[in-house]
Amino acid sequence: MTEGSGALAIYICGAARGRVASRSRGLRRHSARQRQAPASLRPLGLISPRVSRPAAVGRDRESVGGRAREVDMAGVLLEVEEAPEGGGGIRSVLTMGSLVSPSGNEVHFPELDGKIIGLYFAANWYPKCEAFTPVLAAAYQHLKERGAGFEVVLVSCDEDRPSFERFHRTMPWPAVPFGDLQCKKRLSERFQVEGIPRLVVLAPDGEVVHPDAADLVHRYGERAFPFTAARVAELEADDQHKYASQTLEKLFSIDGKEFVNGGNEQVPISSLVGKTVGLYFSAHQCAPCMKFTAKLAAIYRSLKGRAKDFEIVYIPMDKEEDGYLRSCSDMPWLALPYDGAPSRALARYFDVREIPTLVVVGPDGKTVTRDGRNLVNLYFDMAFPFTDAQIRQLQEAEDEAAKGYPQSLRHRGHRHELSIVSEKSGGGPYICCECEEQGLGWAYQCIACGYEIHLRCGRNAEGGSAGTG
């Protein structure tokens, strides 16, 4: 298996309480524990407490009272006004006299004429921007070497000049001057920026080619250029063919290796064929990974004890070999050798953006789910073999059990009454505010505050009292 070159951004996944984004179900809700954007940015219109905009590729949205509502990647609910259409060339978009290079020199507009431009909205204070920047820089450098006619312009959302300058020095492209607040505000309104990192791609005439190509750069690197709908369709068609012909042997056929590590012995990959296999992307330095590893190990032993054809292979995201060895000592399953290339290739192939991630491959070698972590948190060993049919059966059982729960209750952790909600009535993935574990669908919720708990936590918590039945 071979994948595109370039850097890879992997985020450590933290547990933010309340509703969280669901890639599989496209649902998102806002939490009372939202991370507020720095106050100094709000007057610029770059990031404000409330934002709405038309749908863009890869963004989650919900409609409330006829208005669109969206949440940025920091969990902040945002809204912006309609913006005028593009056109008239890059000078009509960037109306200041010049840009500034990472070294502080002026960059004049003739250097941008005739090029496809990526407006990169980002900030030093947001970890996802910090992680995505080298990914974009790698694609940028490859395109420069090819003479592809591509340029990036940073539109900074930083709070102060030193932060802007420090962040800009990590980039090879020019930026809107930090002090040009009017230009930054106008750009954020024109392109309806509601979250960062955001990469707005413009044609040489100033027309929008893609409203947010950050996801494409994550997935395809420089191969996404020139970011047109036709190019995206080509890449997605290639993906479909690739996944349709996927086998376990092809997944692990990197550098000619035919074995994975199993303690003190090498286990042939051929011995995994015909089994349900979990590919576990994790790292020792990641606290959420360590917590999930303990839970996954218990489930692994349970399934092994029931003679299930199930195996897990650790795909190391460790930065150092010492961390890899420590990770392996905590895990009862197989592991790829500590070699960055195979792990990065698999992470890019499955579009892994955060750890821990559990991808499940079925006995036929095809991907069953990339959401194994959430399924394990929700259903424990009952999730096996992680198929749609199995999860549907578990959800139906939950629907039936929910009929025996009160419609509302008081909970010790919140001042308002909580009402029971299902996935169909507006529920979705969330982190329980009582036990801080994953939840899906059924919950007791205070919709005004974003406070939610599992049904079982509502019933079992000391200090909870039932309302109407």
Buried (B, 14 or more C-beta within 10 A) or exposed (E): BEBBEBBBBBBBBEEBBBBBBBBEBEBBBBBBBBEEBBEEBEEBBBBBEEBBBEEBEBBBBBEEEEEBBBBBBBBBBBBBEEBEEBEEBBEEBBEBEBBBBBEEEEBEBEEBEEBBBBBBBBBBBBBBBBBBBBBBBBBBEBBBEEEBBBBBBBBBBBBEEEBBBEBBEEBEBBBBBBEBBEBBBBBBBBBBBBBBBBBBBBBBEBEBBBBBBBBBBBBBBBBBBBBBEEBBEEBEEEBEEEEEEBEBBEBBBBEEBEBBBBEEEBBEBEEBBEBBBBBBBBBBBBEBBBBBBEBBBBBBEBBBEEEBBBBBBBBBBBEEEEBBBBBBEBBEBBBBBBBEEBBBBBBBBBBBBBBBBBBBBBBEBEBBBBBBBBBBBBBEBBBBBBBEEBBEEBBEEBBEEBEEBBEBBBBEEBEEBBBBBBBEEEBBBBBBBBBEBBBBBBBBBBBEBBBBBBBBBBBEBEEBEEBEE
